[in-house]
Structures are given as structure tokens and as C-alpha cells.
């Protein structure tokens, strides 16, 4: 796992759909970090990367994006939907709660309280 002050890289072992979860830790677009993120990924672990940009766009339909990692670079970003009961959403909510990032202007006060109580959004 790589934690940069701008994003967190979580390898998803046993996950069939995605090789990594990238949690953006700032209110900025994931495109601001794509080059840096690709340098921190394992070249041998190619595949689809899921980016959670909740602190950039909030808990909206544009929260999740997928990109393809070919072992060298990341490309082809598309928005995707992730089910409400997904373990991926739980990973992000736990991370935001553990790091104190849950108290940001991007999340509503209700969303922040939900995450603090352990409710996955």
C-alpha cells in the first residue's frame, strides 16, 4: 500500500474486477496525479484500476472512475457505478474515518456523520 499525501494506493488482492483502488485524498481531479500514480504501481500487476474521487466530487454518480494500467502508464478513464454494499466503498469510508479526512467541505455534514458511525456511503 502506498500513501501519498494526495492519494492512497490499495492493492486489491482477490478482487476479480480491479487490480487497485486509488483513493484521492484532495479536492483535486485524479488526472492531476495519474502520472505519479502510474510510477507507484507494480508493473507486473496490470489491469483495471478503480479511482474513488469522493473528496473531489462528493458521493455523486461521478465518484468512481476506472482506468487501464498496462504496466507502464494509466489511460482510458471512464465513470462507473459501484454498488452501495461494495467492500470497496467500505475501504474508502474506513480510510477517511481513520485519517480524519472525513471532515472536508466536499462531504455534507450528514455524510461525515454517517462515515464516523461506520455507515458506508
PENOR-V593026 format. One line per field, one symbol per residue. ss: DSSP state (@ for helix, = for strand, . for the rest). A space follows every 50 residues. Layout:
ss=???
//
This chain:
ss=.==...=====........=====.....@@@.@@@@@@.......==== ==.@@@@......======....=======......@@@@@@@@@@@@@. ........@@@@@@@@.....
//
